[in-house]
């Protein structure tokens, strides 16, 4: 119990504007892994079939892609590194080290304090478990392009600045 109190007081005092120290990061990570993320022993009830992974990719693209990119690696997301804490690369060891049940718990409940919202009531359990399968099978970085919401913005920006390559035409 003393360890918990110490962690909480250290984490609580970490509200400075400076970049958190390695120790703070380590503690925050430990707190996240050990204390706040539930579902560690809950197995994914759905098999990792091609179909489930593909459906997971679709749900991920609709709901998660705007922040995490279509590939889970924030490709084409303009504010990814400006968020505090930054949006994690979902292929990273930190994320992949979570159990399936923990990833599902994070999708369901969100992570406070971060930009990660809770999807409870928006996505159903099956959809969340399929997204977990997709997170386990993410494609190479950049391979799915950038979310369409940013693509249009980028094209309009290029168009406005006359950087058109002449070869590609606009279909709106």
GIWOFEN-V702185 format. One record per pair of residues at least 4 apart in sequence whose C-alpha atoms are under 8 Angstrom apart, sorted by the first residue. I is the first residue (numbers start at 1). J is the second residue. D is the distance in Angstrom with one decimal. If there is no record, write none. Layout:
i j d
I J D
I J D
This chain:
i j d
1 5 6.4
2 6 6.1
3 7 6.1
4 8 6.1
5 9 6.1
6 10 6.1
7 11 6.0
7 27 6.7
7 31 7.3
8 12 5.8
9 13 6.1
10 14 6.3
10 24 7.4
11 15 7.8
11 24 6.9
11 27 7.3
11 28 6.5
14 20 7.0
14 24 7.0
16 20 7.8
20 24 5.8
20 25 6.3
21 25 6.2
22 26 6.0
23 27 6.1
24 28 6.0
25 29 6.0
26 30 6.1
27 31 6.0
28 32 6.1
29 33 6.1
30 34 5.6
30 35 7.7
31 35 5.2
31 36 6.5
32 36 5.1
32 37 6.0
33 37 6.0
33 98 7.7
37 102 6.0
37 105 6.9
37 106 6.8
38 101 7.5
38 102 5.7
38 105 6.1
39 99 7.8
39 101 4.5
39 102 4.7
39 104 7.5
39 105 5.8
40 98 7.7
40 99 5.6
40 100 7.4
40 101 5.3
40 102 5.1
41 99 7.6
41 101 6.4
42 100 7.3
42 101 4.7
42 102 7.8
43 100 6.4
43 101 5.8
44 100 6.1
44 101 6.5
44 129 6.3
45 129 7.6
46 52 7.8
46 126 7.7
46 129 6.9
46 130 7.4
47 52 7.4
48 52 6.1
48 53 6.4
48 133 6.0
49 53 6.2
50 54 6.0
51 55 6.1
52 56 6.0
52 130 5.5
52 133 7.2
52 134 8.0
53 57 6.1
53 130 6.0
53 131 7.3
53 133 5.5
53 134 4.9
53 137 7.4
54 58 6.3
54 134 7.3
55 59 6.3
55 127 7.9
55 130 6.5
55 131 7.7
56 60 5.9
56 127 6.6
56 128 7.7
56 129 7.8
56 130 4.3
56 131 4.1
56 132 7.3
56 133 6.7
56 134 5.2
57 61 6.0
57 70 7.9
57 130 7.9
57 131 6.5
57 134 5.6
58 62 6.3
59 63 6.0
59 64 7.6
59 127 7.0
59 131 6.7
60 64 4.9
60 65 6.0
60 70 7.2
60 131 6.0
60 134 7.8
61 65 4.6
61 66 7.6
61 69 7.6
61 70 5.3
61 147 7.8
62 66 7.8
64 68 5.8
64 69 7.3
64 70 7.7
65 69 4.2
65 70 4.7
65 71 7.7
65 72 7.2
65 74 7.8
65 147 6.4
66 70 7.8
66 77 7.0
66 147 6.4
66 149 7.7
67 74 6.5
67 77 6.3
67 80 6.8
67 87 7.4
68 72 4.9
68 73 6.0
68 74 4.4
68 75 7.5
68 77 7.2
68 80 7.7
68 87 7.0
68 88 7.9
68 89 7.7
68 90 7.9
69 73 5.9
69 74 4.0
69 75 5.1
69 76 6.5
69 77 6.1
69 146 6.5
69 147 6.2
70 74 7.3
70 75 7.2
70 144 6.1
70 145 7.3
70 146 6.6
70 147 6.2
71 75 6.9
71 138 6.0
71 139 5.9
71 140 7.1
71 141 6.1
71 142 6.7
71 143 7.2
71 144 6.2
72 89 6.4
72 90 5.3
72 91 7.1
72 135 7.2
72 138 6.7
73 88 7.5
73 89 4.7
73 90 6.0
73 91 6.9
73 141 6.1
73 142 7.8
74 80 6.4
74 87 7.5
74 89 6.8
75 141 6.9
75 142 5.6
75 145 7.2
75 146 5.9
76 145 7.5
76 146 4.8
76 147 6.8
76 150 7.0
77 146 7.4
77 147 7.7
77 150 7.3
79 83 6.5
80 86 6.2
80 87 5.4
81 86 5.1
81 87 6.6
82 86 6.3
83 87 6.5
83 115 7.7
84 114 7.0
85 114 6.2
88 92 7.6
88 95 7.8
89 95 7.7
90 95 5.6
90 96 7.0
90 135 6.8
91 95 6.7
91 96 6.4
91 135 7.5
91 136 7.9
91 138 7.0
92 96 6.1
93 97 5.7
94 98 7.2
96 136 7.2
98 102 5.8
98 103 6.3
99 103 6.5
100 104 6.2
100 132 6.4
101 105 6.0
102 106 6.1
103 107 6.3
103 132 6.4
104 108 6.1
104 128 6.0
104 129 6.3
104 132 6.3
105 109 5.8
105 110 7.7
106 110 5.0
106 111 6.4
106 118 7.4
107 117 7.6
107 118 6.0
107 119 5.9
107 120 7.8
107 128 6.8
108 118 5.2
108 119 4.9
108 120 4.8
108 128 7.4
109 117 7.2
109 118 4.3
109 119 6.6
109 120 6.5
110 116 5.1
110 117 4.5
110 118 3.9
110 119 7.1
111 115 7.4
111 116 5.3
111 117 6.7
111 118 7.5
112 116 7.3
119 123 5.7
120 124 7.2
123 127 6.0
123 128 6.4
124 128 6.3
125 129 6.2
126 130 6.2
127 131 6.2
128 132 6.3
129 133 6.5
130 134 6.3
131 135 6.2
132 136 6.4
133 137 6.5
134 138 6.0
139 143 6.6
139 144 7.7
142 146 7.3
146 150 6.8
146 151 6.3
147 151 6.3
148 152 6.2
149 153 6.7
150 154 6.0
151 155 6.1
152 156 6.1
153 157 6.1
154 158 6.1
155 159 5.9
156 160 6.0
157 161 6.3
158 162 6.2
158 163 5.2
158 164 6.3
159 163 6.2
159 164 5.9
164 168 7.5
